[in-house]
Amino acid sequence: MNTPHINLLNDIGFAKTVLMPGDPLRAKMIAETFLENAVLVNNVRGIQGYTGYYKGHKVSVMASGMGIPSIGIYSYELYSFFGVENIIRIGSAGGIGEGIRLRDVVAGIGANTNSDFMKQYGVTGTLAPTCSYELLKAADECAKEIGVELKVGNLLSSDTFYDADEKSLEKWAKAGSLAVEMEAAALYLNAMHLKKRALAICTISDLPFTGEACTAEERQNTFTDMMKIALEATVRLDK
């Protein structure tokens, strides 16, 4: 079936595992670079989704857009209506943890957040959005095999890119967050609620405390280690 935000262009559909960058152009690059026989399966509002094969395993890649509301919509619809079991977010993040450097690859075991997204669950207390252990284990093993150090810890999923409180990131860093991004918490909460699996793997694109940063073109085209880890994890999950 189709939804307000996903309209299948053919009967190929989505694979059980979807890689989800934020940028539609990054989704297109991944499909063209890594997948065989990749076919465009969705293009509503320019949010491009492709399905193809990696080492003989069916894989999809679709953009999430930016921010918790956007990935909240797309991940919910993929999980609920298109047979998707696993979503691996592959995006950029700002490094705020001690020792985090540009181009490091970070996996979020949990996702702190300043968003109100979790209030919809109405629980007394604070929900702790966490990833799928199975996906994290597979990603960690695959990272070791291809020689990439995967740094694992908490992410901060923030609703604010330009934060009026200039000291807020320092507080989150002191509380153990390795990196700040804008999507993982919603993805994890949807997966937990719908009994699916999710993981966020991010490449460090900038260091807010020092001002160091990669260019927009570098973010779009060169963060390939996290893509390879996610693809290899997909193969491992299918075995």
N, C-alpha and C positions, 0 to 999 in steps of 0.2 A: 504494500500500500504506500501511497505518498502522504506526506505530511505538509504543514505550511512552509517548512524550510528545506525539505528534501524531496525532490521530484525525480524519480529514476528515469533515465533517458533510454534504457534498454532492459532486457531481462537478465543481464549479467549480475546485477545486484552488488551487495557488499560481502566481503569475506568475513569470517568470524573475528578476525583481528584487523583493527583499523589503526594506522599511524596517523596522528593528528598534530600537525604543525599549526601555528596560528595564521601564517601567511599563505594565501592561495597560490602565490607564485612559488613558494617553497614546496607546496604539495605537487605542483606541476613539475618542478625540478626533480623531486624524488621519483615520481612516476616515470619520467623520461630517462633518468640516470640509472635507476636500480631495478625497475620492474620490466619484465618481458610481456609483450602483448597487452600493454596497459590501455584501458579504454575509459573515456570520460563517462561517468555514471550519474553525476549530479553537477548542476551549474546554477542553481537557484541563487540569485543575488551575487553571482560571481564567486560563490564558495565552491570551489572545484573539488570534486571527488573522483578518484580513479580506482579501478580494480585491475590488477594484473597478477603476475607470478614472479616470485623470488625463489630461485633454486627449486622450482617445481611446486612451490606452496602458494596458494591463493592468498593475496594480501591486498588490502585497500589502504588508500591514503586520502584524507580529506581535511581541508582547513577547518579551524574552529573559530576564526575571527579573534578579536582581542577582548579579554576580560571575562569575568565570571558569568555574567548573564549570557554571553554568546556561547561559550563552551557548555554552559549548563543546558541550553536549548539543544545544541547539536548532539551532545553525548546522550542526553535523555532520549531523543528520537531514534538515534542509532541503536541504543540498547533495547528500547521498547518495541520498535516496529520493524527493524530490518535484520534481526537475527544476529546482531553483533554481540560477542562475548567478552572481547578484550579491546580496550583502547589504550594505546601508548602515546601520551603527549610527548612530542619532541619539539622543544622550543628554546628560546633564549631567556636568560635570566641575568640579574645583576648580582655579582658576588659580594656578600657582606660578611661571611664567616671568616674567621682567622685562617690565613694560609691559602685562601681561595684566589686563584689567578685567572687572567683572561684565557679563554678556550678550555678551561677545565670542564669536565663532564660530571654533572651532579644528578643523582637520583633521589627523589623525595620519598623517604620512608613515611613521612607524614607531612601535612600541610597546615601550618598555622594560617590564620586569616583575620583580617579586620572587616570582613564582609558580613552582612546580615543574612546571607544566603541560607545558613543553617537554621535560622529561626523558624523556617517553615515546618521543621520536624517537631517543634513544640515540646522538646524534652526539658526536664528540669536539670540544669547544669550546663556544661559545655561539651558539645560533640568534638571528638578528635578524629578528623578525617585522615585515614591512612590508606596506603597503597595495597595492592595484592601481593602477598608474600611470594606466590608462585611466579608472578611476572618479575618481581625484584630479584629473586633467586636466579631466574633464567638470564636476566640482563647482566647481573654481576658475573655469572659464569662465562657468558659470551664476551663481556668486556675483557676479562682475563685472557681469553683465548686469542683475541685480536690485539692484545698488548696495550689496552687503554685502562688507565686508573679511573675507576668509577668511585666518586666520592659520595657517600650515602649519609643522609641526615635529613633534618626538617627543612622544608621550604617555607617561605612566607608568600601566601597568595594575597596580594594587595588590591584593593579597589582604586587606589590612587597612584598614578604614574608621577604626577607632579604634586608632591606632598607638602602641604603648608607647614606641617610640623617637621622641621629640618632634623630633629633629633630622634624621630620615631624609628628609623632604620637602625640606629645605634642600640636602641632598646631591644629591638627584635634580635639583633645580632648577639647581644649579651644573653638573651634567652635561648640561644642555640640555633637560630636559623642560619643556614649556609648561604642561601640565595633568595632573592625576591623576584617573583614573577606574578602573573595575574590570572591564572586559570586552574591550577592543580586542585585546589580545595573543592571546587564545584564538581570537577570530574570524579574525585574520590568519593564525595558524598553521594552523587548519583549512582556510582557503582555499588557502594555499600547498600544503598536503599533498594536497588534493583537486583541485588545478588549477582553482580557481574564483577569483572576484574579491571583494574586500572593501574597505570603507573605513569609518572612524569619523569622524563629524562631531559635535562636542560644543559645547554652549553652556555658558559659564562661569556656574555657579550660586552659587559661593562662592569666597572668597579666604582660604585657611587661615591665611596669615601676618598678616592684618589682622582677621579675624573677620567681614568683610562677607558677607552671604548673601541670596539670594532666598528667599521663602517656599515651602512645599511646593505651595501652590496655583499660584503663579507658575511653578514648575518643570513642573507638569502641564499648564498651559493656555496659556502665553504664549511659549514658546520656538519661535516659528514660522519664524524666518529659516532655521534649519538644516533644517526640514522642507521649506520651499520649495526650497532648494538641492538637497536629495536628490531631490525630485520632478522638478525641472527636469532634473537629471542623468539621471534615468531616461528621460525623453523623448529626451534627446540620445543616449543609448545605443541606443535603438530605431530611430534614423534610419539 
